[in-house]
Amino acid sequence: MKMSKSRGSESGTVLMLDPADTIRKKIKSAVTDSGSEVRYDPEQKAGISNLIELMTVVTGDSISDVVARYDGSGYGRFKEDVAEAVVELLAPIQQRYQELRTDVGELDRMLQLGAEKAREASAPTLELMYERMGFARP
């Protein structure tokens, strides 16, 4: 609900494969209130509170630590730091993605391995379903 106005819109969604500059732009343009105080108040300051929560998830810091760190600094610096934290978090994921996309053989191997694990994990449930529905096992 916090970002219901931007939910589903391209500008309101940071994608894991967005280029770093796109991530920075999206976060810096995130809607906040007309104030400048970095304060956690989901009712009165939903936009900035959402960014504070994002920062806590990305950095592992507590809400109170984030708020204290940006006390008196305003939204500009805070948004820049949130953007950089997200960029840093996603960089190794994006790098690994690019590595896998260029190595088709390794990608196929990993997909086959994942499919085997999924078959093993789902086998007991599938067997139970066949039994309860009275289907003959293929």
N, C-alpha and C positions, 0 to 999 in steps of 0.2 A: 504494500500500500504506500510505502514511503516514496517510491518513485513511480507511482501509478501513471503519472503524466508522461513519463518517458519509457515506461515498460514496453518492450517490444520494438521501440524505435532504434534505429541504428546508432544515433548519437547518445542514447541512454544505456547502451550495452557495450561493455568492454569484452571483447572476444579474446580468447587465449592466443590466437594467432595474429591479432592486430599488431601492426608495426609500432615500435616504441613511440614515435611521434604522434600516431593516432591515439594511443592510450593517453599520452600526456594531454592532448587537445580535449579528449572526451572528459577527463577528470577535471581539468582546469575550467571547463565550461559547465560543469555540473551545477544544477540549480541549488542555490542556497537562499537564505533570507537576506534582507537588506542590511543587516548588521555586519559586524566584523569580529565578534567575540566567538572564539572557538570554545563552545560550551555544549555539553551533552544534555539535550532536552528534546526527546523525541516528539513531544507534543508541540512545543513552540518553535523548535529549530530542527525540523525533520530532515532537511537536506544536509546540514552540517553534521547532524547526529549520524546519518547514514555514512558519511565519509569517515567519521570517527570510528564507527564500527568496522568499516572496510580496513582502515589503518590497523586496528587491533587484530584482525584476522591475518593480515599480511605480515605484520611484524611480530605478533605474539605478545605485544604490550597490552596492559590493561587500559580500560577507558580512562581511568583517573590519571594514569601515566601520560597518555596522549594529550589529554586536556591540559595537564600541568606543563608539558613540554611546549605547548603553543599558547600559553597564557600571555595575552597582550601582543601577540605577533600578527594577528589578522588572518583572513582567509587565503590571501595570495600565497604566502609562504607555505601554509598548511596544505593547500591543494597541490602545490609543486612537490612537496615531500610525499604526499599520498601517491601522486602519479609516479614518482621515482621508485617508491617502494613496490608498487605494482609491476612496473617495468622490470625491476630486479628479480622479483618473484617469478615472473613468466619467462625471463631470458633463458634459463636452462631447459625449460619445457619446450620453448620454441626451437632451441638449438637441437635438442634430441629429435623433435618432430622433423626438422629439415634433414637430419642425418638419416632417419628412417625412410623418408620420402625418396632419397637419392639411392638407397640400397634396397632395391625391389626384392632381392633374394632374402634378405634379413627380415623385411616386412612380411613376406609370405610365410617365413618360418615362424615368426611371432604370432601371426594370425592363426596358423595351424595349431600351435601350442595352446593358444587361448581357446580355440574351438574344442580341443581335446579336454582341457580342464573343465569347460562348460558342460560337455557331455558327461563327464565323470560326476560333476556336482549335481546335475539334474537327473541322473539315472534313477536314484531311489524314488524321487517324486514322480517321475514318469512311470515307473513300474507300479507304484501305488495307484496312480490314475488309471492305468490300464486294468488293474485288478478290480478297482471299485466300479468302473464303468462297464465291466464285463467284456472288454475287448480281448480278442485273442492276440497274443504277443506276436509281432512280425518276426 
